[in-house]
Amino acid sequence: MQTAVVLVCMGCAVSLVHAQIQPRAVGRTVQVVPVPELNSSADDFVTGFARGGQEAYLTSSRAGDRQRLYRLSYEQGRWGESGRLGGALSDATHTGAATLTIDGNLMVFAAFQHELGGQGRTDLYIAERHGRRWEVRNLGPTVNSPYWDSQPCFSADGELLIFASDRPGGSGGTDLWMSRRQGRGWSAPVPLSRLNTAADEMAPVLAPDGRTLYFASNRDGNFDIFVSRMQADGSFGRAEKLATPVNTSADEFFFVPIPGEDAALLSRTTAAGDLDVFRVVPNPEPPEPVLMVQGTVLDARSNDPLGGAVITITDLRTRRKLAELYSDEETGQYYVALPSGRTYSITASRQGYLFYSERFDVGRNLRENPLTKDILLTPIEGGRTRLLVFFDFDKAELKEESFPDLDRLVELLRAYPTLRVLIEGHTDDVGTDEYNDRLSQRRADAVKQYLVQNGIAAQRIETKGWGRRKPLVRATTEEARAQNRRVEIQLLP
Amino acid sequence: MRWRCMLLLFPLLLYAQEDVLRPRGAPVFEPWTEARTPIRLGLEGGISWNSTSQSITYTGVQPTPPTPMDIFKSGSGISPAAAAAVDIGIAPKLGLQFKLGYEQKKWSNSGSGIADCVYFLDIVSDVSVQSRYTVQANYLAIGAALRYDLTPQLWLTVGPVYHRLLGKVRQTERYEVDPTSDCGFIGPDGDLYRVLEIEAKIGPDDPVPTPPSSGRFGAELGIGYRIPLSPGLELLPRLSGQLLSSPRSGDVNTGDGWRSLTLGLLPVQWKGLSLYSVLLTVGVWFTIQ
């Protein structure tokens, strides 16, 4: 018996040793294969995806010696034809290394000797998409330096920017620097000191979860891929080198997770000396799961797409606004990446339309991913929408998660001082009519009280408790009941 | 406006090669360091320009120059050379090169000199003789060198080299008497010939007083320039100077008989034969990962 115990423990020790050496290789056969659709005899590297993963941005010097940006469609594992981006996106000796917000409407790219001028050598430029046109400007002296500033990467929401630079103040060579959005500008970059070394760090890629950072470093000789995860305090944790076959004796750059897939792309030097794109399946260091939400903002009456609608993502628990994006000016499409394990509200608003909010509980198990959700906006006049307000069971006190949407309503009524609003409370089918009528009325009144407390004249507000008499869905499932418990507003002329 | 143009030009000149991927620009070549490119193989071919010199000393009577023998004081010529080489990086900027090759050394000279010509058995007069000689020797060249990179493109090599004679040394001589004269060389058949041609092939082991050396030791100093053709492939023009020991095993003691009718056979010593070579080769070098 004693012998058996010893043997078991020895087995544990051996497995632990192996686990420390190659913890992620156990049980997963990672395959790294070239992607011929993306590769040429020149340098080719993908630096980011957009439109929920349906667009990839490739930098290539296939047309002469100049690096240029290419956009490729990617749907259901298939690559479409690539198109070179022109105009101000190519008015430079070299342009490339583009990063985009998940909706694809905001891009930061690097350019050497751009016609717009810059702060010195290679600089970062920001481009806003307006339909098919890109409006480009230099990111300015707050972010750029007279040194080499390149290889930007956005967080999916566009709030965080990490890039590589050989400016002084780092740890030597090229280092990773981080800047945060401040209104329409950016904060002064700070070096990611826990990740930087005296060697070169570059090719940062932030996964759609906004926490997992991949980058390349030649601290061990050639360039290898490392991963670091953002800690609770916003700093990045210790960098870990990815194992073989991701890293080899060649140089590896730009480890880009493919949104919605357990796979990634990386760029690697080939025997011919150029960079080629490879596909890594599965991703041995996957980021946190992210729910990709995509859809179209539409006019509720005409069903026409509404471009330029502001999509606001709010963490309902912390009430923190996480991102503000815009629907595509031509197609009205929007794309949002929601990290799992949190509850969000997505609100769409547009000039002349009543805003609309939707609550998303993003669990760990994402069954439907990406999730398609069209948003219908009704014109202000006679507009009707559901308010994203929350009450405890059998209570009429507003929960804190309700305040962001109520604040939007306050803003709307301030912006349109002649408008009046009818607040209608609804319940599910549980309980008596009398009880539900009272509860729905109390809840409508609670909303009115909030508006009045925030400066909206009481005479502009009417309330009505409908109880269970106007269900949205005639069913008795829990899902249907959840939909039927609601507060709606109707704007009155 | 002029200042603005100059300011714009300044960073362009400084950082013309950088791009969005590489702050120091795309590598035009792979650094020859032990860590990154441990071994490179090269195939080189080109020409060897050869130059010889030796002294010719008469130990007794000095003939009035020039004599047809004077041409042997020097010689020069161009011949082919080819080699396979390997370069092993041992440190940044430093490497060891080894080569095994074939080098032909060929040199010649021509000139004219005065010889005695006899008429009617007892009348001696001077006659001009055009003379020319050619020597051709084939060598197996074995070399080792230390490489030092002066710049990423330009490097120096210096090291010992050994030439092993392949086969025999071929030497030809041709003498032509002035065609306006009535003089000539009497051939084996008793006829008179204006042209005399001699060919000899002598090996190190042949029973002659001073056979060619079977091997030569020396040093080679080279300078090369690397022109990248594609990643892992480079064109490499190289200029090398060779200084090796004599191709002959010793000095030659012989006699000058061109004035034998008037001065007799004059003892003469050919001394200190040296052979210098300058190699101009173009190599194709492959990087082995």
Interface residues (C-beta under 8 A of the other chain):
Chain A: D43 F45 T59 S61 Q67 T93 H94 T95 G96 A97 F109 A110 A111 F112 Q113 G120 R121 T122 W148 S150 Q151 D166 T174 G221 N222 S249 F253 A271 A272 G273 D274 L275
Chain B: P11 L12 Y15 E18 D19 V20 L21 P23 A26 E30 A35 R36 S230 P231 G232 Q289
